[in-house]
């Protein structure tokens, strides 16, 4: 009894220590800014911060021209912003809190699942703690925790793990309700939840029938009440699909059609799936060289060797699955669960992820099974019959030591990688230095550098891009080049460049209209909005206020919720002496802005009106009287 009490105490203390160390390791995220997709989602778009706009916004796909339906996570942002407005510190702390909860759930589930494998009760506490450590300190989770938009992966993982926990509730009526509710919440958080019903069946197989093949397992399992839980989950899944169908006007699934066109054949597609699987497995085992938000992969560059590698990976997985179904054991079943959890992100339906083969954040849920598998294997080493007790201790100690060193190395890499997510500028400068030839990374790096006013770095990227393209700047970078001129007060040059960039965008739109849709939507609309907004800024700089108003209204046609355009429109109206109308538009801009941007807007407005009244060459008497 005393030994059991001491073991339990060690387990609780160690669990708390892992969670505390994780909190300390990630504490710096409190000072981080919104980056990457956070900017169009939360900073430049006020929909989730305004009533009644948020009611429809939470049922809108998070990315243009996609079917990503994630209302529960978006609702969490609505609630957060209602309490604390859009404060990046609060957003990051919420993400960290969810990561800590997930770590605790991993430890709890590891203790439940691996309990039967412990060779000695006094060692029972160490294995779930190690599983929690592998999960908490894995460097691939930096993206989910340090990036506010990583909450989609954190929340789906939390609810799926809670669903597994609920499967251990003893009373069946509570168990079926809790498991179904957790699955519904997970599905409303991210599409990663799709494989949960099958994973739950495999968990029951693992817990109760791990030595029986699939036929024997099925005969026993179908006699239990658990089958009703699966039927409940299927009904819940159908209800989710119906809600998605209604919310998205009949759209249930999409694909990256540009990548599909590049693949060209089923064989190349299968090779891509195989390489995606190898990519994630390599990130799980040895993530250190490839950590980062961008993982570019050009499908057209796949050689015959690459295709054979992809096919070989799929064949190996298929053989493993067959072997596991016929001759299962604990390790094989956990590995099968790991593979199944990766299924939604293997590019079976090609994902819209900007030309990347995958993302680290997609491992937030599969990492649970990886941690479980590693600990299961290492703990089993101590149960092997060795020739001597010394050999047993050496092998067990060596494997445990290697695992602990790996966890330490991963934690050190988290400590090194984390600051690179501090703001959009540090993030994209890091990625550009790693992948200087990737066009989409060039775009993000230039944009971030301009906002950070590092014009030299922006020029460096633009110059390199021109050099690599025979002196021609790619069309997608033309609006940024024009914005760079505008931000350096070269307004005439900037206006000329931007008008040319808009004409080039029209050519792209016309080309796309033959393959997609005839009107600009999604990404194209955002590009137009940005271009006309920057043009507004240039016209204001030239004191061409009527043209600025016209450009701002044009920008709002494409993206009505784009906050910078709203503010620039108010300045254009002040410049024309339309004080009353300008005040209305300015108040709208303040209402749409996050707290930090409100202060900046107030300062810029004061400076603008001060300069306007000092150099009073237009009819702005009414504006200057109110100054």
C-alpha positions in Angstrom: 0.0 0.0 0.0 2.8 2.4 0.9 4.7 1.6 -2.3 1.6 2.2 -4.4 1.1 5.5 -2.6 4.7 6.6 -3.3 4.4 5.6 -6.9 1.2 7.6 -7.3 2.9 10.6 -5.6 5.9 10.3 -7.9 3.6 10.2 -10.9 1.6 13.3 -9.9 4.8 15.3 -9.0 6.5 14.4 -12.2 3.4 15.2 -14.3 3.3 18.6 -12.7 7.0 19.1 -13.3 6.7 18.3 -17.0 3.8 20.8 -17.3 5.6 23.4 -15.4 8.8 23.1 -17.5 6.7 23.3 -20.6 5.1 26.5 -19.4 8.5 28.0 -18.6 10.0 26.9 -21.9 7.1 28.6 -23.8 6.6 31.6 -21.5 8.2 33.9 -24.0 5.2 33.6 -26.4 3.5 36.2 -24.2 5.5 38.9 -25.9 5.0 37.6 -29.5 3.0 39.3 -32.1 0.4 38.1 -34.6 2.1 36.6 -37.6 1.4 35.0 -41.0 -2.3 34.2 -41.4 -3.0 35.9 -38.1 -2.8 39.2 -39.9 -5.6 38.7 -42.5 -7.7 36.7 -39.9 -7.5 39.0 -36.9 -5.6 42.2 -37.5 -6.6 43.4 -41.0 -10.1 41.9 -40.7 -12.5 42.9 -38.0 -15.2 40.3 -38.7 -14.5 38.2 -35.6 -14.4 41.3 -33.4 -17.7 42.8 -34.4 -21.3 41.9 -33.9 -23.3 40.8 -36.0 -20.4 40.1 -38.5 -18.9 37.4 -36.3 -22.2 35.3 -36.5 -21.6 34.6 -40.2 -17.8 34.9 -40.0 -17.5 31.7 -37.8 -19.2 29.7 -40.5 -17.0 31.1 -43.3 -14.0 29.1 -44.6 -10.8 30.5 -42.9 -9.0 30.7 -46.2 -10.4 31.9 -49.5 -11.5 29.3 -52.1 -11.4 26.5 -49.6 -13.9 24.4 -47.6 -12.1 24.7 -44.2 -15.2 24.7 -41.9 -14.0 25.4 -38.3 -16.7 27.4 -36.4 -15.7 26.2 -32.9 -12.2 27.6 -33.0 -13.4 30.8 -34.6 -15.9 31.1 -31.8 -13.1 30.8 -29.3 -11.5 33.8 -30.9 -14.9 35.7 -30.8 -15.2 35.0 -27.1 -11.5 35.9 -26.5 -11.8 39.2 -28.4 -15.1 40.1 -26.6 -13.2 39.8 -23.3 -9.8 41.2 -24.1 -10.1 42.5 -27.7 -7.4 41.4 -30.1 -4.4 41.3 -27.9 -1.6 39.0 -29.2 -0.4 38.3 -25.6 -3.7 36.9 -24.6 -4.1 34.9 -27.8 -0.6 33.3 -27.2 -1.4 32.5 -23.6 -4.6 30.8 -24.6 -2.7 28.6 -27.1 -0.1 27.8 -24.4 -2.8 26.8 -22.0 -4.3 24.4 -24.5 -0.9 22.9 -25.1 -0.5 22.4 -21.4 -3.9 20.7 -21.2 -3.0 18.5 -24.2 0.3 17.5 -22.4 -1.6 16.5 -19.3 -4.1 14.5 -21.4 -1.2 12.7 -23.1 0.3 11.7 -19.7 -3.1 10.5 -18.5 -3.8 8.4 -21.6 -0.3 7.0 -21.7 -0.8 5.8 -18.1 -4.1 4.2 -19.0 -2.9 2.5 -22.2 0.5 1.3 -21.1 -0.4 0.2 -17.6 -0.5 -3.5 -18.5 3.0 -3.4 -19.9 4.9 -2.3 -16.8 7.2 -4.9 -15.5 7.6 -3.5 -12.1 5.1 -1.4 -10.3 7.7 1.0 -8.9 8.6 2.0 -12.4 5.0 2.6 -13.4 5.2 6.4 -13.1 8.1 7.0 -15.5 6.6 5.9 -18.8 3.6 8.2 -19.0 5.9 11.0 -17.9 8.3 10.3 -20.7 5.4 10.2 -23.2 4.3 13.6 -21.9 7.9 14.9 -22.2 8.3 13.7 -25.8 5.0 15.4 -26.7 5.5 18.6 -24.8 9.1 19.3 -25.9 8.8 18.1 -29.5 10.1 20.9 -31.7 7.5 20.3 -34.3 4.9 21.7 -31.9 6.5 25.1 -31.9 4.3 26.1 -34.8 1.1 25.2 -33.1 1.9 26.9 -29.9 3.8 30.0 -31.0 1.5 30.8 -33.9 -2.0 32.0 -32.8 -3.6 30.4 -35.9 -2.1 27.1 -34.6 -5.1 27.0 -32.3 -7.1 25.0 -34.9 -4.6 22.1 -34.4 -4.4 22.5 -30.7 -8.1 22.5 -30.2 -8.9 19.5 -32.4 -6.2 17.6 -30.6 -7.6 18.6 -27.2 -11.1 17.3 -28.1 -9.8 14.1 -29.7 -7.7 13.3 -26.6 -10.7 14.1 -24.4 -12.7 11.7 -26.5 -10.2 9.0 -25.8 -10.3 9.8 -22.1 -14.1 9.7 -22.2 -13.9 6.1 -23.6 -12.6 5.1 -20.2 -15.7 6.3 -18.3 -17.3 3.3 -16.7 -21.0 4.1 -17.0 -22.1 3.5 -20.6 -24.7 6.2 -20.8 -22.2 8.9 -19.8 -19.5 7.3 -22.0 -21.5 7.4 -25.2 -22.6 11.0 -24.6 -19.1 12.3 -23.7 -17.3 10.5 -26.5 -19.9 11.8 -29.1 -19.7 15.3 -27.8 -15.9 15.3 -27.8 -16.0 14.1 -31.4 -18.5 16.8 -32.5 -16.3 19.5 -30.9 -13.2 18.1 -32.6 -15.0 18.0 -36.0 -16.1 21.6 -35.6 -12.5 22.5 -34.8 -10.7 20.9 -37.8 -11.1 18.2 -40.4 -8.3 16.2 -38.7 -11.1 14.6 -36.5 -12.3 12.5 -39.5 -10.4 9.3 -38.4 -11.5 9.4 -34.8 -14.2 6.6 -35.0 -11.7 4.1 -36.5 -9.0 5.2 -34.0 -11.4 4.6 -31.1 -12.0 1.1 -32.4 -8.3 0.5 -32.6 -7.9 1.8 -29.0 -10.5 -0.8 -27.8 -8.6 -3.4 -29.7 -5.3 -2.3 -28.2 -6.7 -2.2 -24.6 -8.6 -5.5 -24.6 -7.7 -7.7 -27.6 -4.2 -6.8 -28.7 -3.2 -10.4 -29.3 -6.2 -11.3 -31.4 -6.3 -10.9 -35.2 -8.9 -8.7 -36.8 -11.5 -11.4 -37.3 -11.3 -12.6 -33.7 -11.3 -9.1 -32.4 -14.4 -8.2 -34.5 -16.4 -11.3 -33.3 -15.7 -10.3 -29.7 -16.1 -6.5 -30.1 -19.4 -6.7 -32.0 -21.0 -8.4 -28.9 -20.2 -5.4 -26.7 -22.0 -2.1 -26.3 -19.2 -0.2 -27.8 -20.6 -0.7 -31.3 -23.4 1.7 -30.3 -20.8 4.4 -29.7 -19.4 4.0 -33.2 -23.0 4.3 -34.6 -23.4 7.4 -32.5 -20.2 8.9 -33.9 -21.3 8.1 -37.5 -24.6 9.9 -36.9 -22.7 12.8 -35.4 -20.4 12.8 -38.5 -23.4 12.9 -40.8 -24.9 15.8 -38.9 -21.6 17.7 -39.1 -21.5 17.1 -42.9 -25.0 18.4 -43.3 -24.2 21.5 -41.3 -21.1 22.1 -43.4 -23.1 21.5 -46.6 -25.7 24.1 -45.6 -23.1 26.6 -44.3 -20.9 26.4 -47.4 -23.7 26.3 -50.0 -23.1 22.7 -50.9 -19.3 22.6 -50.9 -18.0 19.8 -48.8 -14.4 19.3 -50.0 -11.9 21.1 -52.1 -8.5 20.4 -53.6 -5.4 22.3 -54.7 -6.3 22.1 -58.3 -3.1 23.8 -59.5 -1.0 21.0 -57.8 -3.4 18.4 -59.1 -2.8 19.7 -62.7 0.9 19.5 -62.2 0.7 15.9 -61.0 -0.9 14.8 -64.2 -1.2 11.1 -63.4 -2.3 8.7 -60.7 1.2 7.3 -60.4 2.7 10.7 -59.6 -0.1 11.4 -57.1 0.6 8.1 -55.3 4.3 9.0 -55.2 3.3 12.4 -53.6 1.3 10.6 -51.0 4.3 8.3 -50.2 6.6 11.2 -49.9 4.2 13.1 -47.7 4.2 10.1 -45.4 8.0 9.9 -45.4 8.1 13.7 -44.7 5.9 13.4 -41.6 7.7 10.3 -40.3 11.0 12.0 -40.6 9.7 15.1 -38.8 8.5 12.8 -36.0 11.8 10.9 -35.5 14.3 13.6 -36.4 12.7 17.0 -36.8 15.7 19.2 -36.1 17.1 20.0 -39.5 13.7 20.8 -41.1 11.9 22.8 -38.5 10.0 25.7 -39.8 6.6 26.8 -41.2 7.4 26.3 -44.9 8.2 22.9 -46.4 8.2 23.5 -50.2 7.9 20.6 -52.5 7.7 20.9 -56.3 5.7 17.9 -57.6 7.0 18.5 -61.1 10.5 18.0 -60.0 9.9 14.4 -59.0 12.3 12.1 -60.8 11.7 8.4 -61.5 13.8 7.7 -58.4 11.6 9.9 -56.3 8.5 8.2 -57.6 9.9 4.8 -56.8 10.7 6.0 -53.3 7.1 7.2 -52.8 5.6 4.0 -54.2 8.0 1.9 -52.0 6.8 3.8 -48.9 3.2 3.1 -49.7 3.9 -0.6 -50.4 5.8 -0.9 -47.1 2.9 0.7 -45.2 0.4 -1.6 -47.0 2.4 -4.7 -46.0 2.7 -3.4 -42.4 -1.1 -2.9 -42.2 -1.9 -6.4 -43.5 0.7 -7.9 -41.0 -0.8 -5.9 -38.1 -4.4 -7.0 -38.9 -3.4 -10.6 -39.0 -0.7 -10.7 -36.3 -1.3 -7.7 -34.0 0.6 -6.7 -30.9 0.7 -3.6 -28.8 3.5 -1.8 -30.7 2.0 -2.6 -34.1 -1.5 -1.3 -33.2 -0.1 1.9 -31.8 1.9 2.4 -35.0 -1.2 1.7 -37.0 -3.0 4.4 -35.1 -0.2 6.8 -35.8 -0.5 6.1 -39.6 -4.2 6.4 -39.5 -4.0 9.7 -37.6 -1.9 11.1 -40.5 -4.4 10.1 -43.1 -6.2 13.5 -43.4 -2.9 15.3 -44.2 -1.2 12.8 -46.6 -2.4 14.7 -49.7 -4.8 11.9 -50.7 -7.0 14.9 -51.5 -4.3 17.4 -52.4 -4.2 20.1 -49.6 -4.3 23.8 -50.3 -1.1 24.6 -48.3 0.8 27.0 -50.6 3.0 24.5 -52.5 4.2 22.8 -49.3 4.3 19.0 -48.8 3.0 19.5 -45.3 3.2 21.5 -42.1 4.6 20.8 -38.7 1.4 21.8 -37.0 -0.4 18.9 -38.6 1.6 16.6 -36.2 -0.1 18.1 -33.1 -2.5 15.1 -32.9 -0.4 12.3 -34.4 2.5 13.2 -32.0 0.4 11.6 -29.2 0.7 8.2 -30.9 4.4 8.7 -31.7 5.1 9.5 -28.0 3.0 6.4 -27.1 4.9 4.2 -29.5 8.3 5.3 -28.5 7.6 4.8 -24.8 5.9 1.5 -25.5 9.0 0.2 -27.3 11.5 1.5 -24.8 9.6 0.2 -21.8 9.3 -3.2 -23.5 13.0 -3.5 -23.7 13.1 -4.1 -20.0 10.7 -7.1 -20.4 12.9 -9.0 -22.8 14.5 -12.2 -21.5 18.2 -11.5 -21.6 21.1 -13.9 -20.9 21.9 -12.1 -17.7 20.5 -9.4 -15.4 23.4 -7.2 -16.2 22.6 -7.3 -20.0 19.0 -6.5 -19.2 20.0 -3.4 -17.1 22.5 -2.2 -19.8 20.1 -2.4 -22.7 17.2 -1.0 -20.7 19.4 1.8 -19.3 20.9 2.6 -22.7 17.6 2.9 -24.5 16.1 5.0 -21.7 19.2 7.2 -21.8 19.0 7.7 -25.5 15.4 8.7 -25.2 16.0 11.2 -22.5 18.9 12.8 -24.5 16.6 13.0 -27.5 14.0 14.8 -25.4 16.6 17.2 -24.1 17.9 18.0 -27.6 14.3 18.6 -28.7 13.7 21.0 -25.8 16.9 22.9 -26.7 15.7 23.2 -30.3 12.4 24.6 -29.1 14.4 27.2 -27.1 16.3 28.1 -30.2 13.4 28.1 -32.7 10.9 29.9 -30.6 12.3 33.4 -30.9 12.1 33.2 -34.7 8.3 33.3 -34.3 8.4 36.6 -32.4 7.0 38.7 -35.2 6.2 38.5 -38.9 9.6 40.0 -39.9 11.7 37.5 -38.0 9.6 34.6 -39.2 9.9 35.4 -42.9 13.5 36.5 -42.8 14.3 33.1 -41.3 12.3 31.3 -44.1 13.8 33.5 -46.8 17.4 32.7 -45.7 16.5 29.0 -45.9 14.5 29.1 -49.2 15.6 32.2 -51.1 14.3 31.0 -54.4 10.7 30.2 -53.3 8.4 32.8 -54.8 5.7 32.7 -52.1 8.4 33.0 -49.4 9.9 36.0 -51.3 6.4 37.6 -51.3 5.9 37.1 -47.5 9.4 38.2 -46.7 9.2 41.4 -48.8 5.8 42.2 -47.2 7.0 41.7 -43.7 10.2 43.7 -44.3 8.2 46.6 -45.7 6.0 46.7 -42.6 9.1 46.5 -40.4 10.6 49.3 -42.5 13.6 47.3 -43.4 13.6 48.6 -47.0 17.1 47.4 -47.7 16.1 43.8 -47.1 13.1 44.3 -49.3 15.2 45.7 -52.1 17.7 42.8 -51.7 14.9 40.2 -52.3 13.4 42.2 -55.2 16.8 42.6 -56.9 17.6 38.9 -56.5 14.2 37.9 -57.9 14.7 40.1 -60.9 18.1 38.7 -61.5 16.8 35.1 -61.3 14.0 35.9 -63.8 16.1 37.6 -66.5 15.4 41.1 -65.2 11.6 40.7 -65.0 9.9 40.8 -61.6 7.3 38.0 -61.2 3.8 39.5 -61.4 2.9 38.5 -57.9 5.7 40.7 -56.6 4.9 43.8 -58.6 2.4 45.3 -56.1 5.0 44.9 -53.3 7.7 46.6 -55.4 5.3 49.5 -55.9 4.4 49.6 -52.2 8.1 49.8 -51.4 8.5 52.9 -53.6 5.4 54.4 -52.0 6.7 53.8 -48.4 10.0 55.5 -49.4 7.9 58.6 -50.5 8.6 57.9 -54.2 5.0 58.5 -55.0 5.1 59.1 -58.7 7.2 56.0 -59.3 5.0 54.0 -56.9 1.7 55.1 -58.6 3.1 54.2 -62.0 4.3 50.8 -60.8 1.0 50.0 -59.0 -1.1 50.9 -62.0 1.1 48.5 -64.1 0.8 45.9 -61.4 -3.0 46.1 -61.4 -3.0 45.6 -65.2 -0.8 42.5 -64.7 -3.2 41.2 -62.1 -6.0 41.6 -64.6 -4.1 39.4 -67.0 -3.6 36.8 -64.3 -7.3 37.0 -63.5 -8.3 36.5 -67.1 -6.0 33.5 -67.4 -7.5 32.0 -64.2 -11.0 32.6 -65.4 -10.6 29.9 -68.0 -9.8 27.3 -65.3 -11.6 28.5 -62.2 -14.3 31.2 -62.1 -15.0 34.3 -64.2 -15.0 36.8 -61.3 -12.2 37.6 -58.9 -12.5 35.8 -55.6 -10.4 34.6 -52.8 -6.7 35.3 -53.3 -7.2 37.5 -56.4 -9.7 39.7 -54.5 -7.2 40.1 -51.7 -4.4 41.0 -54.2 -6.7 43.7 -55.8 -7.6 45.0 -52.4 -4.0 45.4 -51.4 -3.0 47.0 -54.7 -5.8 49.6 -54.6 -5.2 50.3 -50.9 -1.5 51.0 -51.5 -2.5 53.2 -54.4 -4.7 55.1 -52.1 -1.7 55.7 -49.8 0.3 57.0 -52.7 -2.4 59.4 -53.9 -2.7 60.7 -50.3 1.0 61.3 -50.3 0.6 63.3 -53.6 -2.3 65.2 -52.1 -4.5 63.8 -54.9 -7.3 63.2 -52.5 -10.2 62.6 -54.9 -8.2 59.9 -56.7 -7.3 58.5 -53.2 -11.0 58.3 -52.4 -11.8 56.6 -55.6 -9.0 54.0 -55.1 -10.1 53.3 -51.5 -13.6 52.7 -52.6 -12.3 50.4 -55.3 -10.3 48.5 -52.7 -13.3 48.1 -50.5 -15.2 46.5 -53.3 -12.8 43.5 -53.2 -12.3 43.3 -49.4 -14.8 45.4 -47.4 -13.3 44.3 -44.1 -9.7 45.3 -44.8 -8.9 47.7 -42.0 -6.1 49.7 -43.6 -8.3 50.7 -46.5 -11.0 52.0 -44.1 -8.5 54.3 -42.4 -7.0 55.5 -45.6 -10.5 56.3 -46.9 -11.0 58.6 -43.9 -7.8 60.5 -44.6 -8.8 60.9 -48.3 -12.0 62.5 -47.2 -10.3 64.8 -44.6 -8.0 65.9 -47.4 -11.0 67.0 -49.5 -12.5 68.9 -46.6 -15.4 66.4 -46.2 -15.1 66.5 -42.4 -18.4 65.0 -41.4 -18.1 62.1 -43.8 -14.5 61.6 -42.9 -15.3 61.4 -39.1 -17.9 58.7 -39.8 -15.3 56.6 -41.8 -12.6 57.3 -39.3 -14.8 56.0 -36.4 -15.5 52.9 -38.5 -11.8 52.4 -38.9 -11.2 52.7 -35.1 -14.0 50.2 -34.4 -12.5 47.8 -36.9 -8.9 48.1 -35.5 -7.1 46.1 -32.8 -6.1 48.2 -29.7 -2.5 48.7 -30.9 -3.6 49.8 -34.4 -6.1 52.3 -32.8 -3.2 54.2 -31.1 -1.2 54.2 -34.3 -4.3 55.4 -36.3 -4.9 58.3 -33.8 -1.3 59.4 -34.1 -1.3 59.2 -37.9 -4.5 61.1 -38.2 -3.3 63.9 -35.9 0.0 64.2 -37.9 -1.9 64.1 -41.2 -4.4 66.9 -40.3 -1.6 69.0 -38.8 0.3 68.8 -42.0 -2.9 69.4 -44.0 -3.6 72.6 -42.1 -0.1 73.9 -42.2 0.1 73.5 -46.0 -3.5 74.6 -46.5 -3.8 74.7 -50.3 -7.2 73.1 -50.5 -10.7 73.7 -49.1 -10.1 72.1 -45.7 -11.3 75.0 -43.4 -13.9 72.8 -41.7 -11.2 70.1 -40.9 -8.7 72.6 -39.6 -11.4 74.3 -37.3 -11.9 71.0 -35.6 -8.2 70.4 -35.2 
